[in-house]
Amino acid sequence: MASIMREHGLVAKMKLKRSGRERMRRFYNAEADRIGCCPSPNEQGAIWVTDITQINTNNKPFFLAAVMDKFSRRLVGLAMGLRSNSALVRRALKNAIKQCPDTQVSLVHSDQGVEYTSHAYRMLLKANSMERSISRKGNCYDNAHMESFFHSLKTEMINFQHFI
């Protein structure tokens, strides 16, 4: 079949397959890493960073979502759950908003996890007049404050405990 097509100068057109990441790229480009433009906030509450970690137990793992004020390095919101989903990260953000009601947060930074790209999470940010910033692909340094906190938490406390 290919030789007949070549004889007549015909070329088959094929649609390129795109991964889910490529289809979602418009969100990542539109919500680019804004933390790089202002790495050191000059006031408390201006920038919050957030992430999720898994903590293993004998029975099943649970997940901890945390929100940290980048200026003071203080945790302002926490939520724990058995599933890593959008509801968990929204609970952590709502707890942070309740904990700091007078704070004018302009930017909330996270990684590219599906929990942070969900419609419900983006609507919660919009309802509270917060902008979203996400890390660049494969760059853990963009969210280094949260990664460092979770590393310290696990090495100093969790790894030496036996959870049932």
Chimera marker file (.cmm) of the C-alpha trace (Angstrom):
<marker_set name="trace">
<marker id="1" x="0.000" y="0.000" z="0.000" r="1" g="1" b="0" radius="0.5"/>
<marker id="2" x="2.824" y="2.385" z="0.872" r="1" g="1" b="0" radius="0.5"/>
<marker id="3" x="4.545" y="1.815" z="-2.494" r="1" g="1" b="0" radius="0.5"/>
<marker id="4" x="1.321" y="2.595" z="-4.409" r="1" g="1" b="0" radius="0.5"/>
<marker id="5" x="0.859" y="5.804" z="-2.416" r="1" g="1" b="0" radius="0.5"/>
<marker id="6" x="4.476" y="6.807" z="-3.155" r="1" g="1" b="0" radius="0.5"/>
<marker id="7" x="3.961" y="6.229" z="-6.878" r="1" g="1" b="0" radius="0.5"/>
<marker id="8" x="1.024" y="8.642" z="-6.877" r="1" g="1" b="0" radius="0.5"/>
<marker id="9" x="2.700" y="11.173" z="-4.595" r="1" g="1" b="0" radius="0.5"/>
<marker id="10" x="0.279" y="10.610" z="-1.726" r="1" g="1" b="0" radius="0.5"/>
<marker id="11" x="1.269" y="10.998" z="1.906" r="1" g="1" b="0" radius="0.5"/>
<marker id="12" x="-0.816" y="9.772" z="4.807" r="1" g="1" b="0" radius="0.5"/>
<marker id="13" x="-1.710" y="12.373" z="7.398" r="1" g="1" b="0" radius="0.5"/>
<marker id="14" x="-1.428" y="11.189" z="10.954" r="1" g="1" b="0" radius="0.5"/>
<marker id="15" x="-2.668" y="12.897" z="14.057" r="1" g="1" b="0" radius="0.5"/>
<marker id="16" x="0.001" y="13.233" z="16.714" r="1" g="1" b="0" radius="0.5"/>
<marker id="17" x="-0.801" y="11.686" z="20.048" r="1" g="1" b="0" radius="0.5"/>
<marker id="18" x="-0.516" y="14.070" z="22.952" r="1" g="1" b="0" radius="0.5"/>
<marker id="19" x="-0.115" y="13.099" z="26.548" r="1" g="1" b="0" radius="0.5"/>
<marker id="20" x="-2.361" y="14.466" z="29.275" r="1" g="1" b="0" radius="0.5"/>
<marker id="21" x="0.489" y="16.725" z="30.383" r="1" g="1" b="0" radius="0.5"/>
<marker id="22" x="0.666" y="18.330" z="26.949" r="1" g="1" b="0" radius="0.5"/>
<marker id="23" x="-3.088" y="18.909" z="26.858" r="1" g="1" b="0" radius="0.5"/>
<marker id="24" x="-2.878" y="20.604" z="30.254" r="1" g="1" b="0" radius="0.5"/>
<marker id="25" x="0.089" y="22.766" z="29.217" r="1" g="1" b="0" radius="0.5"/>
<marker id="26" x="-2.165" y="25.772" z="28.650" r="1" g="1" b="0" radius="0.5"/>
<marker id="27" x="-2.842" y="25.839" z="32.411" r="1" g="1" b="0" radius="0.5"/>
<marker id="28" x="0.850" y="25.637" z="33.245" r="1" g="1" b="0" radius="0.5"/>
<marker id="29" x="1.860" y="28.329" z="30.782" r="1" g="1" b="0" radius="0.5"/>
<marker id="30" x="-0.939" y="30.634" z="31.906" r="1" g="1" b="0" radius="0.5"/>
<marker id="31" x="-0.147" y="30.003" z="35.550" r="1" g="1" b="0" radius="0.5"/>
<marker id="32" x="3.622" y="30.206" z="35.186" r="1" g="1" b="0" radius="0.5"/>
<marker id="33" x="6.074" y="30.265" z="38.021" r="1" g="1" b="0" radius="0.5"/>
<marker id="34" x="5.512" y="33.685" z="39.545" r="1" g="1" b="0" radius="0.5"/>
<marker id="35" x="7.598" y="32.985" z="42.610" r="1" g="1" b="0" radius="0.5"/>
<marker id="36" x="10.819" y="33.474" z="40.626" r="1" g="1" b="0" radius="0.5"/>
<marker id="37" x="10.005" y="37.138" z="40.048" r="1" g="1" b="0" radius="0.5"/>
<marker id="38" x="9.715" y="37.851" z="43.777" r="1" g="1" b="0" radius="0.5"/>
<marker id="39" x="11.818" y="35.246" z="45.643" r="1" g="1" b="0" radius="0.5"/>
<marker id="40" x="11.937" y="37.078" z="48.992" r="1" g="1" b="0" radius="0.5"/>
<marker id="41" x="8.690" y="38.558" z="50.226" r="1" g="1" b="0" radius="0.5"/>
<marker id="42" x="9.170" y="41.744" z="52.234" r="1" g="1" b="0" radius="0.5"/>
<marker id="43" x="6.150" y="41.301" z="54.482" r="1" g="1" b="0" radius="0.5"/>
<marker id="44" x="4.409" y="38.526" z="56.344" r="1" g="1" b="0" radius="0.5"/>
<marker id="45" x="1.539" y="36.885" z="54.516" r="1" g="1" b="0" radius="0.5"/>
<marker id="46" x="2.381" y="38.175" z="51.036" r="1" g="1" b="0" radius="0.5"/>
<marker id="47" x="3.270" y="34.726" z="49.654" r="1" g="1" b="0" radius="0.5"/>
<marker id="48" x="2.122" y="31.312" z="50.836" r="1" g="1" b="0" radius="0.5"/>
<marker id="49" x="3.655" y="28.035" z="49.640" r="1" g="1" b="0" radius="0.5"/>
<marker id="50" x="1.888" y="24.690" z="49.832" r="1" g="1" b="0" radius="0.5"/>
<marker id="51" x="2.483" y="20.992" z="49.218" r="1" g="1" b="0" radius="0.5"/>
<marker id="52" x="1.379" y="17.461" z="50.166" r="1" g="1" b="0" radius="0.5"/>
<marker id="53" x="3.378" y="14.590" z="51.632" r="1" g="1" b="0" radius="0.5"/>
<marker id="54" x="2.623" y="10.958" z="52.357" r="1" g="1" b="0" radius="0.5"/>
<marker id="55" x="3.198" y="9.531" z="55.834" r="1" g="1" b="0" radius="0.5"/>
<marker id="56" x="3.294" y="5.752" z="56.073" r="1" g="1" b="0" radius="0.5"/>
<marker id="57" x="1.757" y="3.724" z="58.910" r="1" g="1" b="0" radius="0.5"/>
<marker id="58" x="1.408" y="-0.024" z="59.447" r="1" g="1" b="0" radius="0.5"/>
<marker id="59" x="-2.150" y="-0.110" z="58.109" r="1" g="1" b="0" radius="0.5"/>
<marker id="60" x="-2.286" y="2.456" z="55.333" r="1" g="1" b="0" radius="0.5"/>
<marker id="61" x="-0.631" y="5.745" z="54.485" r="1" g="1" b="0" radius="0.5"/>
<marker id="62" x="-2.194" y="9.115" z="55.174" r="1" g="1" b="0" radius="0.5"/>
<marker id="63" x="-1.509" y="12.436" z="53.568" r="1" g="1" b="0" radius="0.5"/>
<marker id="64" x="-0.583" y="15.779" z="55.086" r="1" g="1" b="0" radius="0.5"/>
<marker id="65" x="-1.247" y="19.017" z="53.207" r="1" g="1" b="0" radius="0.5"/>
<marker id="66" x="0.402" y="22.135" z="54.592" r="1" g="1" b="0" radius="0.5"/>
<marker id="67" x="0.380" y="25.855" z="53.816" r="1" g="1" b="0" radius="0.5"/>
<marker id="68" x="3.371" y="27.965" z="54.918" r="1" g="1" b="0" radius="0.5"/>
<marker id="69" x="3.923" y="31.718" z="55.021" r="1" g="1" b="0" radius="0.5"/>
<marker id="70" x="7.079" y="32.172" z="52.960" r="1" g="1" b="0" radius="0.5"/>
<marker id="71" x="8.250" y="35.255" z="54.883" r="1" g="1" b="0" radius="0.5"/>
<marker id="72" x="7.977" y="33.939" z="58.455" r="1" g="1" b="0" radius="0.5"/>
<marker id="73" x="8.343" y="30.223" z="57.527" r="1" g="1" b="0" radius="0.5"/>
<marker id="74" x="5.400" y="29.546" z="59.863" r="1" g="1" b="0" radius="0.5"/>
<marker id="75" x="2.755" y="26.956" z="59.048" r="1" g="1" b="0" radius="0.5"/>
<marker id="76" x="-0.586" y="28.703" z="58.726" r="1" g="1" b="0" radius="0.5"/>
<marker id="77" x="-2.753" y="25.806" z="57.540" r="1" g="1" b="0" radius="0.5"/>
<marker id="78" x="-2.784" y="22.011" z="57.835" r="1" g="1" b="0" radius="0.5"/>
<marker id="79" x="-5.091" y="19.198" z="56.792" r="1" g="1" b="0" radius="0.5"/>
<marker id="80" x="-4.744" y="15.418" z="57.023" r="1" g="1" b="0" radius="0.5"/>
<marker id="81" x="-6.634" y="12.748" z="55.140" r="1" g="1" b="0" radius="0.5"/>
<marker id="82" x="-6.522" y="9.215" z="53.800" r="1" g="1" b="0" radius="0.5"/>
<marker id="83" x="-6.588" y="10.416" z="50.196" r="1" g="1" b="0" radius="0.5"/>
<marker id="84" x="-4.458" y="12.908" z="48.315" r="1" g="1" b="0" radius="0.5"/>
<marker id="85" x="-7.086" y="14.934" z="46.491" r="1" g="1" b="0" radius="0.5"/>
<marker id="86" x="-8.346" y="18.425" z="45.828" r="1" g="1" b="0" radius="0.5"/>
<marker id="87" x="-10.569" y="18.386" z="48.919" r="1" g="1" b="0" radius="0.5"/>
<marker id="88" x="-7.523" y="17.876" z="51.142" r="1" g="1" b="0" radius="0.5"/>
<marker id="89" x="-5.570" y="20.824" z="49.736" r="1" g="1" b="0" radius="0.5"/>
<marker id="90" x="-8.678" y="23.023" z="49.830" r="1" g="1" b="0" radius="0.5"/>
<marker id="91" x="-9.162" y="22.167" z="53.520" r="1" g="1" b="0" radius="0.5"/>
<marker id="92" x="-5.554" y="23.144" z="54.241" r="1" g="1" b="0" radius="0.5"/>
<marker id="93" x="-6.002" y="26.448" z="52.405" r="1" g="1" b="0" radius="0.5"/>
<marker id="94" x="-9.318" y="27.162" z="54.152" r="1" g="1" b="0" radius="0.5"/>
<marker id="95" x="-7.646" y="26.482" z="57.520" r="1" g="1" b="0" radius="0.5"/>
<marker id="96" x="-4.884" y="28.924" z="56.589" r="1" g="1" b="0" radius="0.5"/>
<marker id="97" x="-7.423" y="31.574" z="55.636" r="1" g="1" b="0" radius="0.5"/>
<marker id="98" x="-9.279" y="31.069" z="58.962" r="1" g="1" b="0" radius="0.5"/>
<marker id="99" x="-6.003" y="31.182" z="60.901" r="1" g="1" b="0" radius="0.5"/>
<marker id="100" x="-4.943" y="34.460" z="59.242" r="1" g="1" b="0" radius="0.5"/>
<marker id="101" x="-8.158" y="36.335" z="58.374" r="1" g="1" b="0" radius="0.5"/>
<marker id="102" x="-6.547" y="39.786" z="58.188" r="1" g="1" b="0" radius="0.5"/>
<marker id="103" x="-3.620" y="38.723" z="56.029" r="1" g="1" b="0" radius="0.5"/>
<marker id="104" x="-3.550" y="40.015" z="52.457" r="1" g="1" b="0" radius="0.5"/>
<marker id="105" x="-2.093" y="37.073" z="50.556" r="1" g="1" b="0" radius="0.5"/>
<marker id="106" x="-1.325" y="37.933" z="46.958" r="1" g="1" b="0" radius="0.5"/>
<marker id="107" x="0.255" y="34.681" z="45.779" r="1" g="1" b="0" radius="0.5"/>
<marker id="108" x="-0.105" y="30.964" z="46.635" r="1" g="1" b="0" radius="0.5"/>
<marker id="109" x="2.646" y="28.759" z="45.191" r="1" g="1" b="0" radius="0.5"/>
<marker id="110" x="2.490" y="24.978" z="44.727" r="1" g="1" b="0" radius="0.5"/>
<marker id="111" x="3.875" y="22.225" z="42.548" r="1" g="1" b="0" radius="0.5"/>
<marker id="112" x="2.147" y="20.927" z="39.418" r="1" g="1" b="0" radius="0.5"/>
<marker id="113" x="0.099" y="18.279" z="41.233" r="1" g="1" b="0" radius="0.5"/>
<marker id="114" x="-3.415" y="17.560" z="39.967" r="1" g="1" b="0" radius="0.5"/>
<marker id="115" x="-4.784" y="18.612" z="43.355" r="1" g="1" b="0" radius="0.5"/>
<marker id="116" x="-3.535" y="22.141" z="42.749" r="1" g="1" b="0" radius="0.5"/>
<marker id="117" x="-4.727" y="22.371" z="39.150" r="1" g="1" b="0" radius="0.5"/>
<marker id="118" x="-8.305" y="21.351" z="39.928" r="1" g="1" b="0" radius="0.5"/>
<marker id="119" x="-11.153" y="23.698" z="39.105" r="1" g="1" b="0" radius="0.5"/>
<marker id="120" x="-12.415" y="23.759" z="42.711" r="1" g="1" b="0" radius="0.5"/>
<marker id="121" x="-8.987" y="24.778" z="44.055" r="1" g="1" b="0" radius="0.5"/>
<marker id="122" x="-8.622" y="27.541" z="41.466" r="1" g="1" b="0" radius="0.5"/>
<marker id="123" x="-12.120" y="28.832" z="42.313" r="1" g="1" b="0" radius="0.5"/>
<marker id="124" x="-11.228" y="28.906" z="46.035" r="1" g="1" b="0" radius="0.5"/>
<marker id="125" x="-8.163" y="31.017" z="45.247" r="1" g="1" b="0" radius="0.5"/>
<marker id="126" x="-10.203" y="33.316" z="43.028" r="1" g="1" b="0" radius="0.5"/>
<marker id="127" x="-12.922" y="33.725" z="45.689" r="1" g="1" b="0" radius="0.5"/>
<marker id="128" x="-10.241" y="34.880" z="48.144" r="1" g="1" b="0" radius="0.5"/>
<marker id="129" x="-8.501" y="37.195" z="45.632" r="1" g="1" b="0" radius="0.5"/>
<marker id="130" x="-5.324" y="35.108" z="45.549" r="1" g="1" b="0" radius="0.5"/>
<marker id="131" x="-3.153" y="34.441" z="42.515" r="1" g="1" b="0" radius="0.5"/>
<marker id="132" x="-1.803" y="30.981" z="41.795" r="1" g="1" b="0" radius="0.5"/>
<marker id="133" x="1.795" y="30.176" z="40.979" r="1" g="1" b="0" radius="0.5"/>
<marker id="134" x="3.055" y="26.713" z="40.077" r="1" g="1" b="0" radius="0.5"/>
<marker id="135" x="6.544" y="25.277" z="39.895" r="1" g="1" b="0" radius="0.5"/>
<marker id="136" x="8.278" y="24.608" z="36.640" r="1" g="1" b="0" radius="0.5"/>
<marker id="137" x="8.223" y="21.013" z="35.461" r="1" g="1" b="0" radius="0.5"/>
<marker id="138" x="10.776" y="18.864" z="37.279" r="1" g="1" b="0" radius="0.5"/>
<marker id="139" x="12.115" y="21.736" z="39.391" r="1" g="1" b="0" radius="0.5"/>
<marker id="140" x="11.813" y="21.008" z="43.111" r="1" g="1" b="0" radius="0.5"/>
<marker id="141" x="13.724" y="24.194" z="43.967" r="1" g="1" b="0" radius="0.5"/>
<marker id="142" x="10.730" y="26.394" z="43.092" r="1" g="1" b="0" radius="0.5"/>
<marker id="143" x="8.911" y="25.000" z="46.125" r="1" g="1" b="0" radius="0.5"/>
<marker id="144" x="12.016" y="24.533" z="48.263" r="1" g="1" b="0" radius="0.5"/>
<marker id="145" x="10.537" y="25.950" z="51.480" r="1" g="1" b="0" radius="0.5"/>
<marker id="146" x="7.837" y="23.287" z="51.673" r="1" g="1" b="0" radius="0.5"/>
<marker id="147" x="10.143" y="20.505" z="50.491" r="1" g="1" b="0" radius="0.5"/>
<marker id="148" x="12.629" y="21.490" z="53.207" r="1" g="1" b="0" radius="0.5"/>
<marker id="149" x="9.909" y="21.560" z="55.866" r="1" g="1" b="0" radius="0.5"/>
<marker id="150" x="8.633" y="18.092" z="54.953" r="1" g="1" b="0" radius="0.5"/>
<marker id="151" x="12.203" y="16.751" z="54.867" r="1" g="1" b="0" radius="0.5"/>
<marker id="152" x="12.869" y="18.103" z="58.365" r="1" g="1" b="0" radius="0.5"/>
<marker id="153" x="9.541" y="16.807" z="59.660" r="1" g="1" b="0" radius="0.5"/>
<marker id="154" x="10.207" y="13.311" z="58.381" r="1" g="1" b="0" radius="0.5"/>
<marker id="155" x="13.875" y="13.061" z="59.390" r="1" g="1" b="0" radius="0.5"/>
<marker id="156" x="13.473" y="14.592" z="62.845" r="1" g="1" b="0" radius="0.5"/>
<marker id="157" x="10.133" y="13.151" z="63.903" r="1" g="1" b="0" radius="0.5"/>
<marker id="158" x="8.321" y="10.719" z="61.673" r="1" g="1" b="0" radius="0.5"/>
<marker id="159" x="11.100" y="8.323" z="60.633" r="1" g="1" b="0" radius="0.5"/>
<marker id="160" x="11.858" y="7.501" z="64.271" r="1" g="1" b="0" radius="0.5"/>
<marker id="161" x="8.233" y="6.812" z="65.227" r="1" g="1" b="0" radius="0.5"/>
<marker id="162" x="6.243" y="3.621" z="64.852" r="1" g="1" b="0" radius="0.5"/>
<marker id="163" x="2.683" y="4.479" z="63.810" r="1" g="1" b="0" radius="0.5"/>
<marker id="164" x="-0.009" y="1.828" z="64.174" r="1" g="1" b="0" radius="0.5"/>
<link id1="1" id2="2" r="1" g="1" b="0" radius="0.2"/>
<link id1="2" id2="3" r="1" g="1" b="0" radius="0.2"/>
<link id1="3" id2="4" r="1" g="1" b="0" radius="0.2"/>
<link id1="4" id2="5" r="1" g="1" b="0" radius="0.2"/>
<link id1="5" id2="6" r="1" g="1" b="0" radius="0.2"/>
<link id1="6" id2="7" r="1" g="1" b="0" radius="0.2"/>
<link id1="7" id2="8" r="1" g="1" b="0" radius="0.2"/>
<link id1="8" id2="9" r="1" g="1" b="0" radius="0.2"/>
<link id1="9" id2="10" r="1" g="1" b="0" radius="0.2"/>
<link id1="10" id2="11" r="1" g="1" b="0" radius="0.2"/>
<link id1="11" id2="12" r="1" g="1" b="0" radius="0.2"/>
<link id1="12" id2="13" r="1" g="1" b="0" radius="0.2"/>
<link id1="13" id2="14" r="1" g="1" b="0" radius="0.2"/>
<link id1="14" id2="15" r="1" g="1" b="0" radius="0.2"/>
<link id1="15" id2="16" r="1" g="1" b="0" radius="0.2"/>
<link id1="16" id2="17" r="1" g="1" b="0" radius="0.2"/>
<link id1="17" id2="18" r="1" g="1" b="0" radius="0.2"/>
<link id1="18" id2="19" r="1" g="1" b="0" radius="0.2"/>
<link id1="19" id2="20" r="1" g="1" b="0" radius="0.2"/>
<link id1="20" id2="21" r="1" g="1" b="0" radius="0.2"/>
<link id1="21" id2="22" r="1" g="1" b="0" radius="0.2"/>
<link id1="22" id2="23" r="1" g="1" b="0" radius="0.2"/>
<link id1="23" id2="24" r="1" g="1" b="0" radius="0.2"/>
<link id1="24" id2="25" r="1" g="1" b="0" radius="0.2"/>
<link id1="25" id2="26" r="1" g="1" b="0" radius="0.2"/>
<link id1="26" id2="27" r="1" g="1" b="0" radius="0.2"/>
<link id1="27" id2="28" r="1" g="1" b="0" radius="0.2"/>
<link id1="28" id2="29" r="1" g="1" b="0" radius="0.2"/>
<link id1="29" id2="30" r="1" g="1" b="0" radius="0.2"/>
<link id1="30" id2="31" r="1" g="1" b="0" radius="0.2"/>
<link id1="31" id2="32" r="1" g="1" b="0" radius="0.2"/>
<link id1="32" id2="33" r="1" g="1" b="0" radius="0.2"/>
<link id1="33" id2="34" r="1" g="1" b="0" radius="0.2"/>
<link id1="34" id2="35" r="1" g="1" b="0" radius="0.2"/>
<link id1="35" id2="36" r="1" g="1" b="0" radius="0.2"/>
<link id1="36" id2="37" r="1" g="1" b="0" radius="0.2"/>
<link id1="37" id2="38" r="1" g="1" b="0" radius="0.2"/>
<link id1="38" id2="39" r="1" g="1" b="0" radius="0.2"/>
<link id1="39" id2="40" r="1" g="1" b="0" radius="0.2"/>
<link id1="40" id2="41" r="1" g="1" b="0" radius="0.2"/>
<link id1="41" id2="42" r="1" g="1" b="0" radius="0.2"/>
<link id1="42" id2="43" r="1" g="1" b="0" radius="0.2"/>
<link id1="43" id2="44" r="1" g="1" b="0" radius="0.2"/>
<link id1="44" id2="45" r="1" g="1" b="0" radius="0.2"/>
<link id1="45" id2="46" r="1" g="1" b="0" radius="0.2"/>
<link id1="46" id2="47" r="1" g="1" b="0" radius="0.2"/>
<link id1="47" id2="48" r="1" g="1" b="0" radius="0.2"/>
<link id1="48" id2="49" r="1" g="1" b="0" radius="0.2"/>
<link id1="49" id2="50" r="1" g="1" b="0" radius="0.2"/>
<link id1="50" id2="51" r="1" g="1" b="0" radius="0.2"/>
<link id1="51" id2="52" r="1" g="1" b="0" radius="0.2"/>
<link id1="52" id2="53" r="1" g="1" b="0" radius="0.2"/>
<link id1="53" id2="54" r="1" g="1" b="0" radius="0.2"/>
<link id1="54" id2="55" r="1" g="1" b="0" radius="0.2"/>
<link id1="55" id2="56" r="1" g="1" b="0" radius="0.2"/>
<link id1="56" id2="57" r="1" g="1" b="0" radius="0.2"/>
<link id1="57" id2="58" r="1" g="1" b="0" radius="0.2"/>
<link id1="58" id2="59" r="1" g="1" b="0" radius="0.2"/>
<link id1="59" id2="60" r="1" g="1" b="0" radius="0.2"/>
<link id1="60" id2="61" r="1" g="1" b="0" radius="0.2"/>
<link id1="61" id2="62" r="1" g="1" b="0" radius="0.2"/>
<link id1="62" id2="63" r="1" g="1" b="0" radius="0.2"/>
<link id1="63" id2="64" r="1" g="1" b="0" radius="0.2"/>
<link id1="64" id2="65" r="1" g="1" b="0" radius="0.2"/>
<link id1="65" id2="66" r="1" g="1" b="0" radius="0.2"/>
<link id1="66" id2="67" r="1" g="1" b="0" radius="0.2"/>
<link id1="67" id2="68" r="1" g="1" b="0" radius="0.2"/>
<link id1="68" id2="69" r="1" g="1" b="0" radius="0.2"/>
<link id1="69" id2="70" r="1" g="1" b="0" radius="0.2"/>
<link id1="70" id2="71" r="1" g="1" b="0" radius="0.2"/>
<link id1="71" id2="72" r="1" g="1" b="0" radius="0.2"/>
<link id1="72" id2="73" r="1" g="1" b="0" radius="0.2"/>
<link id1="73" id2="74" r="1" g="1" b="0" radius="0.2"/>
<link id1="74" id2="75" r="1" g="1" b="0" radius="0.2"/>
<link id1="75" id2="76" r="1" g="1" b="0" radius="0.2"/>
<link id1="76" id2="77" r="1" g="1" b="0" radius="0.2"/>
<link id1="77" id2="78" r="1" g="1" b="0" radius="0.2"/>
<link id1="78" id2="79" r="1" g="1" b="0" radius="0.2"/>
<link id1="79" id2="80" r="1" g="1" b="0" radius="0.2"/>
<link id1="80" id2="81" r="1" g="1" b="0" radius="0.2"/>
<link id1="81" id2="82" r="1" g="1" b="0" radius="0.2"/>
<link id1="82" id2="83" r="1" g="1" b="0" radius="0.2"/>
<link id1="83" id2="84" r="1" g="1" b="0" radius="0.2"/>
<link id1="84" id2="85" r="1" g="1" b="0" radius="0.2"/>
<link id1="85" id2="86" r="1" g="1" b="0" radius="0.2"/>
<link id1="86" id2="87" r="1" g="1" b="0" radius="0.2"/>
<link id1="87" id2="88" r="1" g="1" b="0" radius="0.2"/>
<link id1="88" id2="89" r="1" g="1" b="0" radius="0.2"/>
<link id1="89" id2="90" r="1" g="1" b="0" radius="0.2"/>
<link id1="90" id2="91" r="1" g="1" b="0" radius="0.2"/>
<link id1="91" id2="92" r="1" g="1" b="0" radius="0.2"/>
<link id1="92" id2="93" r="1" g="1" b="0" radius="0.2"/>
<link id1="93" id2="94" r="1" g="1" b="0" radius="0.2"/>
<link id1="94" id2="95" r="1" g="1" b="0" radius="0.2"/>
<link id1="95" id2="96" r="1" g="1" b="0" radius="0.2"/>
<link id1="96" id2="97" r="1" g="1" b="0" radius="0.2"/>
<link id1="97" id2="98" r="1" g="1" b="0" radius="0.2"/>
<link id1="98" id2="99" r="1" g="1" b="0" radius="0.2"/>
<link id1="99" id2="100" r="1" g="1" b="0" radius="0.2"/>
<link id1="100" id2="101" r="1" g="1" b="0" radius="0.2"/>
<link id1="101" id2="102" r="1" g="1" b="0" radius="0.2"/>
<link id1="102" id2="103" r="1" g="1" b="0" radius="0.2"/>
<link id1="103" id2="104" r="1" g="1" b="0" radius="0.2"/>
<link id1="104" id2="105" r="1" g="1" b="0" radius="0.2"/>
<link id1="105" id2="106" r="1" g="1" b="0" radius="0.2"/>
<link id1="106" id2="107" r="1" g="1" b="0" radius="0.2"/>
<link id1="107" id2="108" r="1" g="1" b="0" radius="0.2"/>
<link id1="108" id2="109" r="1" g="1" b="0" radius="0.2"/>
<link id1="109" id2="110" r="1" g="1" b="0" radius="0.2"/>
<link id1="110" id2="111" r="1" g="1" b="0" radius="0.2"/>
<link id1="111" id2="112" r="1" g="1" b="0" radius="0.2"/>
<link id1="112" id2="113" r="1" g="1" b="0" radius="0.2"/>
<link id1="113" id2="114" r="1" g="1" b="0" radius="0.2"/>
<link id1="114" id2="115" r="1" g="1" b="0" radius="0.2"/>
<link id1="115" id2="116" r="1" g="1" b="0" radius="0.2"/>
<link id1="116" id2="117" r="1" g="1" b="0" radius="0.2"/>
<link id1="117" id2="118" r="1" g="1" b="0" radius="0.2"/>
<link id1="118" id2="119" r="1" g="1" b="0" radius="0.2"/>
<link id1="119" id2="120" r="1" g="1" b="0" radius="0.2"/>
<link id1="120" id2="121" r="1" g="1" b="0" radius="0.2"/>
<link id1="121" id2="122" r="1" g="1" b="0" radius="0.2"/>
<link id1="122" id2="123" r="1" g="1" b="0" radius="0.2"/>
<link id1="123" id2="124" r="1" g="1" b="0" radius="0.2"/>
<link id1="124" id2="125" r="1" g="1" b="0" radius="0.2"/>
<link id1="125" id2="126" r="1" g="1" b="0" radius="0.2"/>
<link id1="126" id2="127" r="1" g="1" b="0" radius="0.2"/>
<link id1="127" id2="128" r="1" g="1" b="0" radius="0.2"/>
<link id1="128" id2="129" r="1" g="1" b="0" radius="0.2"/>
<link id1="129" id2="130" r="1" g="1" b="0" radius="0.2"/>
<link id1="130" id2="131" r="1" g="1" b="0" radius="0.2"/>
<link id1="131" id2="132" r="1" g="1" b="0" radius="0.2"/>
<link id1="132" id2="133" r="1" g="1" b="0" radius="0.2"/>
<link id1="133" id2="134" r="1" g="1" b="0" radius="0.2"/>
<link id1="134" id2="135" r="1" g="1" b="0" radius="0.2"/>
<link id1="135" id2="136" r="1" g="1" b="0" radius="0.2"/>
<link id1="136" id2="137" r="1" g="1" b="0" radius="0.2"/>
<link id1="137" id2="138" r="1" g="1" b="0" radius="0.2"/>
<link id1="138" id2="139" r="1" g="1" b="0" radius="0.2"/>
<link id1="139" id2="140" r="1" g="1" b="0" radius="0.2"/>
<link id1="140" id2="141" r="1" g="1" b="0" radius="0.2"/>
<link id1="141" id2="142" r="1" g="1" b="0" radius="0.2"/>
<link id1="142" id2="143" r="1" g="1" b="0" radius="0.2"/>
<link id1="143" id2="144" r="1" g="1" b="0" radius="0.2"/>
<link id1="144" id2="145" r="1" g="1" b="0" radius="0.2"/>
<link id1="145" id2="146" r="1" g="1" b="0" radius="0.2"/>
<link id1="146" id2="147" r="1" g="1" b="0" radius="0.2"/>
<link id1="147" id2="148" r="1" g="1" b="0" radius="0.2"/>
<link id1="148" id2="149" r="1" g="1" b="0" radius="0.2"/>
<link id1="149" id2="150" r="1" g="1" b="0" radius="0.2"/>
<link id1="150" id2="151" r="1" g="1" b="0" radius="0.2"/>
<link id1="151" id2="152" r="1" g="1" b="0" radius="0.2"/>
<link id1="152" id2="153" r="1" g="1" b="0" radius="0.2"/>
<link id1="153" id2="154" r="1" g="1" b="0" radius="0.2"/>
<link id1="154" id2="155" r="1" g="1" b="0" radius="0.2"/>
<link id1="155" id2="156" r="1" g="1" b="0" radius="0.2"/>
<link id1="156" id2="157" r="1" g="1" b="0" radius="0.2"/>
<link id1="157" id2="158" r="1" g="1" b="0" radius="0.2"/>
<link id1="158" id2="159" r="1" g="1" b="0" radius="0.2"/>
<link id1="159" id2="160" r="1" g="1" b="0" radius="0.2"/>
<link id1="160" id2="161" r="1" g="1" b="0" radius="0.2"/>
<link id1="161" id2="162" r="1" g="1" b="0" radius="0.2"/>
<link id1="162" id2="163" r="1" g="1" b="0" radius="0.2"/>
<link id1="163" id2="164" r="1" g="1" b="0" radius="0.2"/>
</marker_set>
